[in-house]
Amino acid sequence: MLDSVATLVNTLAGRYGVNPLIFGVLYFGSMPLFALSSAWWLRRWRQKRSILLPMLVTGLLFIGAYLYVLVAGRNLPVWVYVFMAAMVLLGIYSTRQSFLKRRP
């Protein structure tokens, strides 16, 4: 079963020009940095200081892997764009809910 999944991933990677290893590193590698930048954002928000820079860093870390797919990918099917938009919107909603719970 793992062989068939690997074959499918390699076939799709070749067809659409997206390296799954790079995507995985961007996606999973940004998670600790995303957590740190979220904490930075929350701390500045609670202190009533400017949150522009932490918000930009957090947002870039959040969408970095998807940006890679948009830039490197070619001839992507429409469902990929719909899926990525849904993932980003769901993530924004989830992060917003989490931040609102933690704000004093």
Secondary structure in CASP SS format (residue, H / E / C, confidence):
PFRMAT SS
TARGET T0000
AUTHOR 0000-0000-0000
METHOD secondary structure of the structure
MODEL  1
M C 1.00
L H 1.00
D H 1.00
S H 1.00
V H 1.00
A H 1.00
T H 1.00
L H 1.00
V H 1.00
N H 1.00
T H 1.00
L H 1.00
A H 1.00
G H 1.00
R H 1.00
Y H 1.00
G C 1.00
V C 1.00
N C 1.00
P H 1.00
L H 1.00
I H 1.00
F H 1.00
G H 1.00
V H 1.00
L H 1.00
Y H 1.00
F H 1.00
G H 1.00
S H 1.00
M H 1.00
P H 1.00
L H 1.00
F H 1.00
A H 1.00
L H 1.00
S H 1.00
S H 1.00
A H 1.00
W H 1.00
W H 1.00
L H 1.00
R H 1.00
R H 1.00
W H 1.00
R H 1.00
Q C 1.00
K C 1.00
R C 1.00
S C 1.00
I C 1.00
L H 1.00
L H 1.00
P H 1.00
M H 1.00
L H 1.00
V H 1.00
T H 1.00
G H 1.00
L H 1.00
L H 1.00
F H 1.00
I H 1.00
G H 1.00
A H 1.00
Y H 1.00
L H 1.00
Y H 1.00
V H 1.00
L H 1.00
V H 1.00
A H 1.00
G C 1.00
R C 1.00
N C 1.00
L C 1.00
P C 1.00
V H 1.00
W H 1.00
V H 1.00
Y H 1.00
V H 1.00
F H 1.00
M H 1.00
A H 1.00
A H 1.00
M H 1.00
V H 1.00
L H 1.00
L H 1.00
G H 1.00
I H 1.00
Y H 1.00
S H 1.00
T H 1.00
R H 1.00
Q H 1.00
S H 1.00
F H 1.00
L H 1.00
K H 1.00
R H 1.00
R C 1.00
P C 1.00
END
